[in-house]
Amino acid sequence: MIEFRCPNCNKLLGKIDGVAEIKCPRCRITFRMDNRNKIVIERLERR
């Protein structure tokens, strides 16, 4: 498991093992993380 931090504000969002979708409470951006392939997909939230 590796730590996942928000690239914008550096807040620790969790420890990831596998695939996860996490929303940063500060930036309100949802990140989709794939730990196996080391891919981070950023997605903006709609209001």
C-alpha positions in Angstrom: 0.0 0.0 0.0 1.2 3.5 -0.8 0.2 6.9 0.4 -1.9 9.0 -1.9 -1.8 12.8 -1.5 -3.7 15.4 -3.4 -1.3 16.9 -6.0 -2.9 20.4 -5.5 -2.9 20.8 -1.7 -0.7 17.8 -0.6 -3.4 16.5 1.8 -3.1 12.8 2.7 -6.2 11.2 1.2 -5.5 7.6 2.1 -3.3 4.5 1.6 -4.1 2.8 -1.7 -3.7 -0.8 -2.7 -5.3 -1.4 -6.1 -7.8 0.8 -7.7 -9.6 3.6 -5.8 -11.6 6.8 -6.4 -11.0 9.5 -3.8 -12.4 13.0 -3.5 -10.2 15.7 -1.9 -12.4 17.6 0.7 -10.3 20.8 0.3 -10.0 21.0 -3.5 -13.3 19.2 -4.3 -11.6 17.2 -7.1 -12.1 13.5 -7.6 -9.0 11.4 -8.4 -9.1 7.9 -9.8 -6.0 6.1 -8.7 -4.7 2.8 -10.2 -1.8 1.7 -8.0 -0.9 -1.3 -10.2 -0.1 0.9 -13.2 0.8 4.1 -11.2 -1.9 6.1 -13.0 -3.7 9.1 -11.6 -6.7 10.4 -13.5 -8.0 13.8 -12.3 -11.7 14.7 -12.8 -13.3 18.0 -11.9 -16.6 17.9 -10.0 -19.7 19.5 -11.3 -21.9 21.5 -8.9 
